[in-house]
């Protein structure tokens, strides 16, 4: 009975399969061969649970009632979760005269090496599998040809069985070896080398954190450039390339928008994709002036189309924008509001040609670029999920401690708004008080007022008012209240910018007097910052970052820094670039993000230098350890300035040139004064000096400090050429520069017209930049961050050139001059504060002098600074390019690691710092290296070769010490002569002892023995003689 029920169930299954021929159900059943002699059936005798190796055998039992095809195949999911056919074998089943005959066939399941064997030198590509199956099927002859082409024989078969199996994991499989070949002698060696190696997949950027730390966007042409790389894994890369015309990705980006599109621009950028020569690609995420999202794509025909959202992005709050892109459809989701529970959503399907999107080609920029401006605000975070669609609910929210939330931008805006409302109320109150100031300060009786206005009864409606009530003000707000009151009483229009400037000036004046006034000045600076004074914002940032008399708060310091950079403050932008360059003060290290800030300052530096400001000064890198340079500094009341002025008026050419250039650029501690400088240029030009005529001609042509006169400028070039050959040389030099410029421009024009590679133009820019041409340096940075058609992009070169030009900005020179003047006046604390302003902006000399002042610690100035300011500043100073680093800073860092300051001792690092200082010909570094060798430390040979120590001296410590101390003694620094000479004599004495110690010992022993014997002889003889004398006397 049981056998008939089982047969009935099987027959129902067969009929069901025939009804659903297009996709029959897979049946993992074993048919009882006695159930029916009239039906086809197939099965594996003793199915396997695991397949290991390349030649696992299975036995197939089958019976066919007609001529048919029988197949065995192995399928499994590989790394990409894609089902692949790993093995297939097909043979013919011929109809048997006896239906009861069961046929058997043994089949070797020959799997590919990557799924059959372990990893070794002969099988380097190993694949992990899952959901593996062994499938057997029987197919009619008329279906064979179509299913063979379509590779779906198992699907079309009506008689089939599937067995779940497991393919052994990679490291449980046998090792691959050459099949049916004689092994060479090297095979075993290679196999042994790779026997214990476990291969690891390279890190793949499937989820790219494009923006990790909030970036400031000022509504201009600056943003963060990114270039995504192809996959290293060939399977992933093949999938990515297959999706170029069928794009699939998810973008999550956090925005804080203050203004949509500034100026005449119709669209501003959130993110866009473009080539190195400015051709836009898919995908472009833009904003309209109304705040609507504009999504632009490029299809395979190179045509651009766009879609527009029906909603606008909310301003003045953090919002999360999610863009899901799947083939021809994109979906846009915006989360905003309290706890980001409010949702805006739209979806669009592109009806045209397939979209072209290659994320591993060309550049992405988050924010603006030279081709498109950005919105004004911040990008807090941006994440791209490549080749996958992620639902918004599955994208994790950033931590509440993420910097974009800890900046507390909305809270700060609300506090400033309340403060400004209070100021507006005070303005109204003072205006009302001013209107009634002519009236008596006490209330008049209404009856008296009625009598006085009896003639004109219409005035009865205007009753007298009492004196305005005085609201008690916060003591830190009294200052702004006095400023507002004075403006109103003087009849001036109240200008918030003027109030901010006055508050900032009062605060800095208090700080210039004594730094401990910072506690009272700090609230005033915050008030000025609320008015939008960027200098006040930057000053607050430095105070909070270093903890100067105020508790240090890095995140709030960063907030003020970003607020200042939002309105293009030069020092704030430099500080942000510096922090991202080195990853300091809790900011992520990101060179491309630092380039965004450096590039802005570099672009403005040349214009800032040409634009005359009385506060601008030349950026002079004077170290406090250089007493000669400090002595040469002066000011308008200094003795040096008065002496040079006197000599210049007496006709001394050198004094005229020196004071003219100092006043023109604001050098040597003098304020910039173009008008006076031009007068000195004119005086020196009248002497016939070629260089002076050249300088005077330049200022006349440019109209700097004098009315622009082209004719007079040209005459200054050519004056007295026949009498003064030097003038001709100046003109020839100018014409040579002009010729180079013409050559460069012609190269650029050919690029614009014919579009050849920019490499030749880039070489000209490099040539000019290396010789001090700032615009050329900016061009080098601009081109190397993008690359060309032949040269790949070089982020390091771009950042360094942009920083090099940016640090010449006059805004830095003012901070350095104030610091130096305070130091010369003996105010070490004030000097330390202004050097901290320069150090936070990343200026190397600012970090160096800041560290030196902290190390000197005059009057205990470090006691009011919360952050450590010696080793951290010296360390930052040494991170710059070697030509900018002072050897003293290298020596201090060498001492830091040699003596184990703060518990960190590393003799190798100490030796590397000493070696770098020694390469700058510092005798102290040579002495320290010698001392380390005497202490038994082995200095790496690399450092000694960098110091050009001959090989014959390196092998022996004595000869090496003699060489180092000799170079130290012969140094240009005279103070090194005595200690280095003593050390050299001691080493020479030690060398002499080592070489001749046996002879010295023998000689010494012989001398001592001889002396002892002679002494004994003299004593004995003297004793005997005295004894004889006594005997004779008796």
ZAMARGU-4260 file (C-alpha; in steps of 0.2 Angstrom, whole numbers, plus 5000, padded with zeros to 4 digits):
<rodrens>
0) 5000/5000/5000 | 5014/5012/5004 | 5022/5009/4987 | 5006/5014/4978 | 5004/5030/4988
5) 5022/5035/4984 | 5020/5031/4966 | 5004/5042/4965 | 5012/5057/4973 | 5026/5055/4961
10) 5014/5055/4946 | 5005/5070/4952 | 5022/5079/4953 | 5026/5074/4935 | 5010/5081/4928
15) 5011/5097/4938 | 5029/5099/4930 | 5022/5097/4913 | 5008/5110/4916 | 5021/5122/4921
20) 5034/5119/4908 | 5040/5137/4907 | 5047/5136/4925 | 5045/5119/4933 | 5047/5117/4951
25) 5063/5109/4957 | 5061/5092/4965 | 5074/5085/4977 | 5066/5067/4978 | 5072/5050/4975
30) 5061/5039/4964 | 5058/5021/4969 | 5064/5012/4953 | 5050/4999/4957 | 5036/5012/4957
35) 5033/5012/4938 | 5040/5004/4923 | 5032/5016/4911 | 5039/5033/4916 | 5056/5041/4915
40) 5066/5044/4930 | 5083/5049/4936 | 5093/5050/4952 | 5110/5050/4960 | 5115/5034/4969
45) 5121/5039/4986 | 5121/5058/4985 | 5136/5067/4992 | 5134/5080/5005 | 5151/5089/5002
50) 5162/5091/4986 | 5180/5093/4988 | 5193/5094/4975 | 5191/5094/4956 | 5187/5075/4952
55) 5173/5070/4964 | 5163/5056/4957 | 5144/5053/4957 | 5134/5038/4950 | 5119/5043/4940
60) 5104/5030/4939 | 5092/5034/4925 | 5079/5026/4913 | 5072/5034/4898 | 5056/5028/4888
65) 5062/5037/4872 | 5079/5044/4866 | 5083/5058/4876 | 5098/5069/4883 | 5104/5067/4901
70) 5114/5080/4910 | 5123/5083/4926 | 5128/5101/4932 | 5135/5110/4947 | 5129/5127/4951
75) 5133/5139/4965 | 5133/5157/4970 | 5150/5166/4969 | 5157/5181/4977 | 5145/5193/4969
80) 5129/5182/4974 | 5127/5178/4956 | 5123/5160/4952 | 5136/5152/4940 | 5137/5135/4932
85) 5153/5127/4937 | 5152/5111/4928 | 5141/5102/4915 | 5141/5085/4907 | 5128/5079/4894
90) 5126/5062/4886 | 5113/5053/4876 | 5100/5040/4884 | 5094/5028/4871 | 5078/5019/4872
95) 5080/5002/4879 | 5069/4987/4873 | 5068/4982/4891 | 5060/4995/4901 | 5065/4987/4918
100) 5083/4990/4914 | 5092/5003/4925 | 5107/5012/4918 | 5121/5018/4928 | 5134/5031/4924
105) 5149/5037/4934 | 5152/5056/4931 | 5168/5065/4937 | 5163/5083/4943 | 5177/5092/4937
110) 5176/5109/4945 | 5187/5125/4940 | 5203/5126/4950 | 5197/5142/4959 | 5183/5133/4968
115) 5191/5116/4969 | 5208/5120/4976 | 5216/5129/4990 | 5227/5145/4988 | 5245/5142/4982
120) 5257/5149/4970 | 5249/5139/4956 | 5231/5144/4961 | 5231/5162/4966 | 5212/5166/4962
125) 5201/5157/4975 | 5183/5159/4975 | 5171/5156/4990 | 5154/5148/4985 | 5137/5147/4993
130) 5120/5138/4990 | 5129/5125/4979 | 5118/5112/4970 | 5121/5096/4960 | 5107/5095/4947
135) 5103/5081/4935 | 5090/5081/4921 | 5082/5072/4906 | 5077/5082/4891 | 5067/5078/4875
140) 5077/5079/4859 | 5067/5093/4851 | 5071/5104/4866 | 5089/5101/4866 | 5095/5114/4853
145) 5085/5129/4860 | 5090/5125/4878 | 5108/5123/4874 | 5109/5140/4866 | 5099/5148/4881
150) 5108/5138/4894 | 5092/5133/4903 | 5091/5115/4900 | 5087/5111/4918 | 5073/5124/4918
155) 5065/5116/4902 | 5067/5099/4908 | 5052/5090/4915 | 5062/5076/4924 | 5075/5083/4935
160) 5082/5082/4953 | 5092/5094/4963 | 5103/5090/4978 | 5110/5103/4990 | 5128/5100/4992
165) 5142/5110/5000 | 5158/5114/4991 | 5173/5114/5004 | 5178/5131/5010 | 5195/5137/5002
170) 5207/5132/5016 | 5199/5115/5018 | 5202/5111/4999 | 5217/5101/4993 | 5232/5110/4985
175) 5233/5112/4967 | 5248/5103/4958 | 5252/5101/4939 | 5241/5087/4933 | 5249/5072/4924
180) 5266/5081/4923 | 5283/5078/4931 | 5286/5091/4944 | 5302/5101/4942 | 5314/5104/4957
185) 5307/5121/4960 | 5289/5116/4962 | 5291/5110/4979 | 5300/5126/4984 | 5287/5137/4977
190) 5273/5126/4985 | 5282/5127/5002 | 5284/5146/5001 | 5265/5149/4998 | 5260/5134/5010
195) 5255/5145/5025 | 5250/5161/5016 | 5232/5166/5018 | 5227/5178/5004 | 5217/5193/5009
200) 5206/5203/4997 | 5212/5222/4995 | 5201/5235/5003 | 5188/5240/4991 | 5179/5257/4992
205) 5161/5251/4990 | 5155/5264/5002 | 5164/5280/5000 | 5165/5293/5013 | 5167/5308/5001
210) 5165/5321/5015 | 5169/5316/5033 | 5171/5333/5041 | 5160/5348/5038 | 5166/5359/5024
215) 5162/5377/5022 | 5155/5384/5006 | 5155/5402/5003 | 5144/5403/4988 | 5159/5404/4977
220) 5169/5394/4965 | 5178/5383/4978 | 5174/5365/4983 | 5181/5348/4988 | 5188/5338/4973
225) 5186/5319/4973 | 5192/5306/4961 | 5185/5288/4964 | 5196/5273/4959 | 5191/5257/4950
230) 5189/5241/4960 | 5205/5231/4962 | 5194/5215/4963 | 5191/5210/4944 | 5173/5204/4948
235) 5168/5220/4956 | 5176/5230/4942 | 5168/5220/4929 | 5151/5223/4937 | 5155/5241/4939
240) 5159/5243/4920 | 5143/5233/4916 | 5133/5246/4925 | 5141/5261/4916 | 5125/5262/4905
245) 5114/5255/4919 | 5119/5265/4934 | 5115/5260/4951 | 5121/5270/4967 | 5114/5279/4982
250) 5120/5296/4988 | 5118/5302/5006 | 5123/5320/5009 | 5120/5332/5024 | 5117/5350/5020
255) 5115/5367/5030 | 5110/5380/5018 | 5111/5398/5022 | 5108/5405/5004 | 5103/5396/4988
260) 5112/5404/4973 | 5121/5421/4975 | 5124/5433/4961 | 5118/5431/4943 | 5120/5412/4943
265) 5104/5403/4939 | 5111/5386/4946 | 5123/5383/4960 | 5131/5366/4964 | 5129/5354/4978
270) 5139/5341/4969 | 5144/5339/4950 | 5154/5328/4939 | 5166/5335/4926 | 5181/5331/4916
275) 5198/5340/4918 | 5194/5352/4904 | 5177/5357/4910 | 5165/5345/4902 | 5150/5341/4913
280) 5145/5322/4916 | 5132/5312/4925 | 5127/5315/4939 | 5125/5334/4943 | 5116/5339/4959
285) 5112/5357/4958 | 5101/5370/4967 | 5090/5383/4959 | 5088/5401/4966 | 5072/5395/4974
290) 5080/5381/4983 | 5073/5367/4971 | 5084/5352/4967 | 5090/5351/4949 | 5097/5334/4944
295) 5106/5333/4927 | 5112/5318/4918 | 5121/5314/4902 | 5115/5299/4891 | 5125/5288/4880
300) 5122/5300/4865 | 5131/5313/4875 | 5115/5323/4877 | 5111/5332/4894 | 5094/5332/4901
305) 5088/5337/4919 | 5074/5335/4931 | 5068/5347/4944 | 5060/5343/4961 | 5043/5351/4966
310) 5049/5356/4983 | 5063/5368/4990 | 5076/5363/5003 | 5073/5371/5020 | 5086/5384/5025
315) 5095/5387/5042 | 5095/5369/5048 | 5103/5352/5044 | 5094/5342/5031 | 5098/5325/5024
320) 5097/5322/5006 | 5096/5305/4999 | 5097/5301/4980 | 5094/5284/4974 | 5098/5281/4956
325) 5093/5264/4947 | 5096/5263/4929 | 5083/5275/4922 | 5074/5280/4938 | 5080/5291/4952
330) 5071/5295/4969 | 5075/5310/4980 | 5071/5309/4999 | 5074/5324/5011 | 5074/5322/5030
335) 5072/5338/5040 | 5064/5346/5055 | 5065/5340/5073 | 5074/5323/5074 | 5073/5323/5055
340) 5056/5316/5055 | 5049/5328/5042 | 5050/5320/5024 | 5050/5327/5007 | 5050/5314/4992
345) 5050/5314/4974 | 5053/5301/4960 | 5057/5302/4941 | 5059/5290/4927 | 5070/5296/4913
350) 5061/5291/4896 | 5076/5294/4884 | 5092/5285/4880 | 5101/5275/4893 | 5111/5286/4906
355) 5130/5286/4905 | 5138/5286/4922 | 5156/5281/4925 | 5161/5285/4943 | 5179/5280/4941
360) 5182/5292/4928 | 5185/5311/4929 | 5182/5322/4944 | 5168/5325/4957 | 5167/5341/4967
365) 5157/5344/4982 | 5153/5362/4982 | 5159/5374/4968 | 5172/5374/4955 | 5179/5386/4942
370) 5165/5381/4931 | 5150/5383/4943 | 5148/5392/4960 | 5141/5383/4976 | 5127/5387/4988
375) 5132/5397/5004 | 5132/5385/5019 | 5140/5369/5024 | 5141/5351/5018 | 5142/5340/5034
380) 5144/5323/5027 | 5143/5314/5011 | 5143/5295/5008 | 5141/5286/4991 | 5136/5268/4990
385) 5142/5261/4974 | 5133/5249/4964 | 5119/5247/4976 | 5102/5254/4981 | 5100/5258/5000
390) 5083/5262/5007 | 5083/5278/5018 | 5078/5269/5033 | 5093/5257/5031 | 5106/5272/5030
395) 5112/5275/5048 | 5110/5292/5056 | 5127/5300/5061 | 5131/5301/5079 | 5125/5315/5089
400) 5143/5319/5093 | 5147/5321/5075 | 5155/5338/5072 | 5141/5345/5061 | 5129/5343/5076
405) 5142/5349/5089 | 5145/5365/5080 | 5128/5370/5086 | 5125/5382/5071 | 5107/5385/5074
410) 5109/5388/5092 | 5122/5401/5089 | 5111/5410/5076 | 5097/5411/5088 | 5108/5418/5102
415) 5115/5431/5090 | 5097/5435/5084 | 5092/5438/5102 | 5107/5449/5105 | 5104/5459/5089
420) 5086/5462/5094 | 5092/5469/5111 | 5103/5481/5102 | 5089/5486/5090 | 5078/5490/5106
425) 5092/5500/5113 | 5094/5510/5097 | 5075/5513/5098 | 5076/5518/5116 | 5090/5530/5113
430) 5082/5538/5098 | 5066/5541/5108 | 5076/5548/5122 | 5085/5560/5110 | 5068/5566/5103
435) 5062/5571/5120 | 5079/5577/5126 | 5073/5595/5124 | 5059/5592/5136 | 5061/5593/5154
440) 5067/5577/5162 | 5053/5576/5175 | 5034/5574/5171 | 5024/5589/5168 | 5006/5590/5176
445) 4993/5586/5163 | 4983/5602/5169 | 4999/5613/5165 | 5000/5605/5148 | 4982/5608/5144
450) 4984/5626/5149 | 4999/5628/5138 | 4990/5620/5123 | 4974/5629/5126 | 4976/5640/5110
455) 4978/5624/5099 | 4967/5610/5105 | 4973/5598/5092 | 4989/5596/5103 | 4979/5590/5117
460) 4981/5572/5110 | 4999/5573/5113 | 5001/5572/5131 | 5018/5573/5140 | 5028/5557/5143
465) 5038/5553/5158 | 5057/5549/5157 | 5061/5533/5149 | 5063/5519/5161 | 5081/5513/5161
470) 5083/5494/5160 | 5099/5488/5169 | 5111/5481/5156 | 5123/5467/5157 | 5140/5474/5161
475) 5148/5467/5145 | 5134/5476/5135 | 5137/5493/5142 | 5151/5496/5130 | 5140/5493/5115
480) 5126/5503/5123 | 5138/5518/5125 | 5143/5516/5106 | 5125/5516/5101 | 5121/5531/5112
485) 5135/5541/5105 | 5130/5537/5087 | 5112/5543/5090 | 5117/5559/5099 | 5129/5563/5085
490) 5115/5561/5073 | 5124/5547/5064 | 5115/5532/5056 | 5118/5517/5066 | 5129/5505/5056
495) 5131/5488/5063 | 5147/5485/5054 | 5154/5501/5062 | 5148/5495/5079 | 5157/5478/5076
500) 5173/5487/5071 | 5173/5498/5086 | 5170/5483/5098 | 5184/5474/5090 | 5196/5488/5091
505) 5192/5491/5109 | 5194/5473/5113 | 5211/5471/5104 | 5217/5488/5112 | 5214/5480/5129
510) 5223/5464/5124 | 5238/5474/5117 | 5239/5482/5134 | 5239/5467/5145 | 5234/5449/5140
515) 5225/5446/5156 | 5212/5458/5150 | 5206/5443/5139 | 5192/5438/5151 | 5184/5455/5149
520) 5188/5457/5131 | 5181/5439/5126 | 5162/5444/5128 | 5165/5460/5118 | 5173/5449/5104
525) 5158/5438/5104 | 5147/5453/5102 | 5157/5459/5088 | 5156/5442/5080 | 5137/5442/5081
530) 5138/5458/5070 | 5148/5448/5058 | 5166/5454/5062 | 5177/5440/5055 | 5193/5446/5064
535) 5183/5444/5080 | 5178/5427/5075 | 5195/5421/5071 | 5202/5429/5087 | 5189/5420/5097
540) 5193/5404/5088 | 5212/5405/5093 | 5208/5409/5111 | 5196/5394/5112 | 5208/5382/5103
545) 5223/5386/5114 | 5213/5389/5130 | 5221/5406/5134 | 5213/5412/5150 | 5198/5403/5144
550) 5193/5384/5145 | 5199/5376/5129 | 5185/5370/5117 | 5191/5364/5101 | 5174/5361/5093
555) 5167/5378/5097 | 5184/5385/5091 | 5181/5376/5075 | 5163/5383/5074 | 5169/5401/5075
560) 5183/5397/5062 | 5170/5391/5050 | 5159/5406/5052 | 5174/5417/5048 | 5179/5407/5033
565) 5161/5407/5027 | 5163/5426/5023 | 5181/5423/5016 | 5192/5428/5030 | 5209/5425/5025
570) 5217/5419/5041 | 5202/5408/5045 | 5203/5399/5028 | 5222/5397/5031 | 5218/5389/5048
575) 5205/5377/5041 | 5217/5372/5027 | 5231/5369/5040 | 5221/5358/5051 | 5215/5347/5037
580) 5233/5346/5030 | 5239/5339/5046 | 5223/5332/5055 | 5226/5343/5070 | 5214/5349/5084
585) 5201/5335/5081 | 5199/5339/5062 | 5201/5324/5050 | 5217/5324/5039 | 5211/5328/5021
590) 5222/5336/5008 | 5209/5339/4995 | 5198/5348/5008 | 5213/5358/5014 | 5216/5363/4995
595) 5199/5371/4995 | 5204/5383/5008 | 5222/5386/5002 | 5216/5389/4985 | 5204/5403/4990
600) 5218/5412/4999 | 5231/5409/4985 | 5219/5417/4972 | 5216/5432/4983 | 5234/5435/4988
605) 5241/5444/4973 | 5226/5455/4973 | 5227/5459/4991 | 5245/5464/4989 | 5242/5475/4975
610) 5227/5483/4984 | 5233/5497/4996 | 5228/5496/5014 | 5237/5505/5028 | 5236/5489/5039
615) 5244/5478/5027 | 5262/5473/5029 | 5275/5462/5021 | 5275/5444/5028 | 5292/5443/5036
620) 5298/5427/5044 | 5309/5433/5058 | 5313/5421/5071 | 5315/5426/5089 | 5332/5417/5090
625) 5339/5429/5076 | 5345/5444/5086 | 5352/5452/5071 | 5335/5452/5061 | 5326/5458/5077
630) 5338/5473/5079 | 5335/5478/5061 | 5316/5480/5064 | 5310/5498/5068 | 5294/5508/5067
635) 5289/5526/5063 | 5296/5532/5080 | 5312/5521/5079 | 5330/5527/5078 | 5334/5517/5063
640) 5319/5525/5053 | 5324/5542/5058 | 5342/5539/5053 | 5337/5532/5036 | 5325/5546/5033
645) 5339/5559/5037 | 5351/5550/5025 | 5338/5548/5011 | 5335/5567/5012 | 5353/5570/5011
650) 5353/5560/4994 | 5360/5544/5000 | 5354/5531/4986 | 5355/5516/4997 | 5344/5524/5011
655) 5332/5530/4998 | 5330/5513/4990 | 5329/5504/5007 | 5316/5516/5015 | 5306/5517/4999
660) 5304/5498/4998 | 5300/5496/5016 | 5286/5509/5015 | 5280/5502/4999 | 5278/5484/5005
665) 5276/5487/5024 | 5293/5479/5029 | 5304/5481/5044 | 5290/5485/5055 | 5284/5500/5046
670) 5266/5503/5040 | 5262/5503/5022 | 5262/5520/5014 | 5262/5520/4996 | 5262/5539/4993
675) 5278/5542/5004 | 5286/5527/4996 | 5283/5534/4978 | 5292/5550/4984 | 5307/5541/4989
680) 5307/5530/4973 | 5306/5547/4963 | 5321/5554/4973 | 5331/5538/4969 | 5326/5538/4951
685) 5332/5556/4948 | 5350/5550/4953 | 5350/5540/4937 | 5351/5523/4946 | 5344/5509/4934
690) 5335/5499/4947 | 5327/5514/4954 | 5321/5520/4938 | 5314/5503/4935 | 5304/5503/4951
695) 5298/5521/4949 | 5292/5516/4931 | 5282/5501/4938 | 5273/5512/4951 | 5269/5525/4938
700) 5262/5512/4926 | 5251/5504/4939 | 5246/5520/4947 | 5251/5514/4965 | 5252/5529/4977
705) 5252/5541/4962 | 5241/5545/4947 | 5243/5532/4934 | 5254/5539/4920 | 5259/5527/4906
710) 5269/5539/4896 | 5279/5544/4912 | 5282/5526/4917 | 5289/5522/4900 | 5300/5537/4900
715) 5307/5531/4917 | 5312/5515/4908 | 5322/5523/4894 | 5329/5538/4903 | 5348/5539/4901
720) 5350/5522/4892 | 5366/5528/4883 | 5374/5534/4899 | 5369/5520/4910 | 5371/5502/4904
725) 5362/5495/4919 | 5346/5504/4914 | 5347/5495/4897 | 5350/5478/4907 | 5334/5482/4917
730) 5324/5485/4901 | 5331/5470/4892 | 5326/5459/4908 | 5309/5466/4907 | 5307/5462/4889
735) 5314/5445/4892 | 5300/5442/4905 | 5288/5449/4892 | 5294/5437/4879 | 5291/5422/4891
740) 5274/5429/4895 | 5270/5430/4876 | 5276/5412/4873 | 5265/5406/4888 | 5250/5415/4882
745) 5252/5409/4864 | 5253/5391/4871 | 5237/5394/4881 | 5229/5401/4866 | 5233/5386/4855
750) 5226/5375/4869 | 5210/5385/4868 | 5209/5384/4849 | 5216/5367/4845 | 5214/5359/4863
755) 5231/5350/4863 | 5237/5343/4880 | 5241/5356/4893 | 5257/5349/4898 | 5268/5362/4889
760) 5258/5376/4897 | 5260/5368/4914 | 5279/5367/4911 | 5279/5385/4908 | 5269/5388/4924
765) 5281/5378/4934 | 5296/5387/4927 | 5288/5404/4931 | 5282/5399/4948 | 5299/5392/4953
770) 5305/5410/4950 | 5293/5418/4961 | 5278/5422/4950 | 5263/5420/4961 | 5250/5419/4947
775) 5260/5405/4939 | 5260/5396/4956 | 5241/5397/4957 | 5240/5390/4940 | 5251/5375/4944
780) 5240/5371/4959 | 5224/5373/4949 | 5230/5362/4935 | 5239/5348/4946 | 5223/5346/4957
785) 5214/5341/4941 | 5228/5333/4930 | 5228/5333/4912 | 5225/5321/4898 | 5243/5314/4900
790) 5248/5318/4918 | 5238/5311/4932 | 5232/5323/4946 | 5244/5326/4960 | 5235/5332/4976
795) 5251/5334/4986 | 5259/5346/4973 | 5243/5356/4972 | 5241/5358/4990 | 5259/5363/4993
800) 5259/5376/4979 | 5242/5383/4985 | 5249/5384/5003 | 5265/5392/4998 | 5256/5406/4988
805) 5243/5408/5002 | 5255/5411/5016 | 5262/5427/5007 | 5245/5435/5010 | 5247/5452/5019
810) 5234/5448/5032 | 5247/5436/5040 | 5260/5450/5040 | 5250/5461/5051 | 5249/5447/5065
815) 5267/5444/5064 | 5272/5462/5065 | 5261/5465/5081 | 5269/5450/5089 | 5286/5456/5085
820) 5283/5474/5091 | 5275/5467/5107 | 5291/5456/5110 | 5303/5471/5107 | 5293/5480/5120
825) 5295/5466/5133 | 5277/5460/5132 | 5280/5442/5130 | 5262/5437/5134 | 5255/5448/5121
830) 5268/5442/5108 | 5264/5424/5112 | 5245/5428/5109 | 5249/5436/5091 | 5261/5422/5087
835) 5247/5410/5091 | 5236/5419/5078 | 5249/5416/5065 | 5253/5398/5071 | 5234/5393/5071
840) 5234/5399/5053 | 5248/5386/5049 | 5263/5398/5047 | 5279/5389/5051 | 5288/5404/5059
845) 5272/5407/5070 | 5273/5390/5077 | 5292/5391/5080 | 5291/5408/5089 | 5276/5402/5099
850) 5285/5387/5105 | 5301/5397/5109 | 5291/5409/5120 | 5283/5395/5129 | 5300/5386/5131
855) 5307/5402/5138 | 5291/5405/5149 | 5295/5422/5154 | 5285/5428/5169 | 5276/5411/5169
860) 5266/5415/5153 | 5262/5397/5150 | 5252/5396/5166 | 5237/5404/5158 | 5237/5392/5142
865) 5228/5376/5144 | 5236/5367/5129 | 5254/5361/5129 | 5263/5374/5117 | 5281/5369/5117
870) 5283/5351/5109 | 5267/5352/5099 | 5272/5368/5091 | 5290/5363/5087 | 5283/5347/5080
875) 5271/5356/5068 | 5286/5367/5063 | 5296/5352/5058 | 5282/5345/5047 | 5285/5358/5034
880) 5296/5356/5019 | 5315/5355/5024 | 5319/5372/5017 | 5307/5381/5028 | 5312/5372/5044
885) 5324/5380/5056 | 5337/5368/5063 | 5333/5374/5081 | 5316/5366/5080 | 5324/5350/5073
890) 5336/5350/5088 | 5321/5352/5100 | 5312/5337/5093 | 5327/5327/5093 | 5329/5331/5112
895) 5311/5327/5114 | 5313/5309/5108 | 5331/5307/5115 | 5327/5312/5133 | 5309/5304/5133
900) 5299/5320/5136 | 5281/5316/5141 | 5286/5297/5142 | 5290/5295/5124 | 5308/5289/5120
905) 5314/5284/5103 | 5333/5285/5099 | 5330/5281/5080 | 5318/5296/5078 | 5330/5307/5089
910) 5344/5302/5077 | 5333/5307/5062 | 5329/5324/5068 | 5348/5327/5073 | 5353/5321/5056
915) 5341/5333/5048 | 5347/5348/5058 | 5365/5343/5054 | 5361/5344/5036 | 5358/5362/5039
920) 5376/5363/5045 | 5371/5365/5064 | 5386/5361/5075 | 5374/5356/5090 | 5366/5342/5079
925) 5383/5335/5075 | 5388/5336/5093 | 5372/5327/5098 | 5375/5313/5085 | 5392/5310/5092
930) 5386/5309/5109 | 5373/5297/5104 | 5386/5286/5096 | 5397/5287/5112 | 5381/5281/5122
935) 5381/5265/5111 | 5367/5270/5100 | 5368/5265/5082 | 5365/5279/5070 | 5357/5272/5054
940) 5369/5272/5039 | 5356/5282/5029 | 5357/5297/5040 | 5376/5296/5039 | 5376/5295/5020
945) 5364/5310/5019 | 5378/5319/5029 | 5390/5314/5016 | 5401/5305/5029 | 5414/5295/5019
950) 5412/5276/5020 | 5429/5273/5027 | 5424/5283/5043 | 5407/5274/5045 | 5414/5257/5049
955) 5423/5262/5065 | 5415/5272/5079 | 5431/5281/5084 | 5435/5287/5066 | 5416/5292/5064
960) 5417/5302/5081 | 5433/5311/5075 | 5424/5316/5059 | 5408/5322/5067 | 5417/5332/5080
965) 5429/5339/5067 | 5415/5346/5057 | 5407/5352/5073 | 5423/5362/5077 | 5425/5369/5060
970) 5407/5376/5060 | 5404/5394/5056 | 5397/5396/5073 | 5411/5401/5084 | 5402/5396/5100
975) 5404/5378/5095 | 5423/5378/5094 | 5427/5375/5112 | 5415/5361/5117 | 5418/5352/5100
980) 5437/5354/5102 | 5436/5346/5119 | 5426/5332/5113 | 5437/5329/5099 | 5453/5329/5110
985) 5445/5317/5122 | 5440/5305/5107 | 5458/5307/5100 | 5465/5302/5117 | 5453/5288/5118
990) 5459/5282/5100 | 5477/5284/5105 | 5474/5273/5120 | 5465/5260/5110 | 5478/5259/5097
995) 5493/5259/5109 | 5487/5253/5125 | 5498/5238/5126 | 5514/5248/5123 | 5508/5262/5135
1000) 5504/5249/5148 | 5522/5241/5146 | 5530/5258/5146 | 5520/5264/5161 | 5524/5248/5170
1005) 5543/5249/5165 | 5543/5267/5170 | 5534/5264/5187 | 5546/5249/5190 | 5561/5259/5186
1010) 5556/5274/5197 | 5551/5262/5211 | 5568/5253/5210 | 5578/5269/5209 | 5568/5276/5223
1015) 5572/5261/5234 | 5590/5261/5229 | 5591/5280/5234 | 5582/5276/5250 | 5593/5262/5255
1020) 5609/5271/5250 | 5604/5286/5260 | 5600/5275/5275 | 5617/5266/5273 | 5626/5282/5271
1025) 5618/5289/5287 | 5622/5274/5296 | 5640/5275/5291 | 5641/5293/5296 | 5635/5289/5313
1030) 5647/5275/5315 | 5662/5286/5310 | 5656/5300/5322 | 5656/5287/5336
</rodrens>
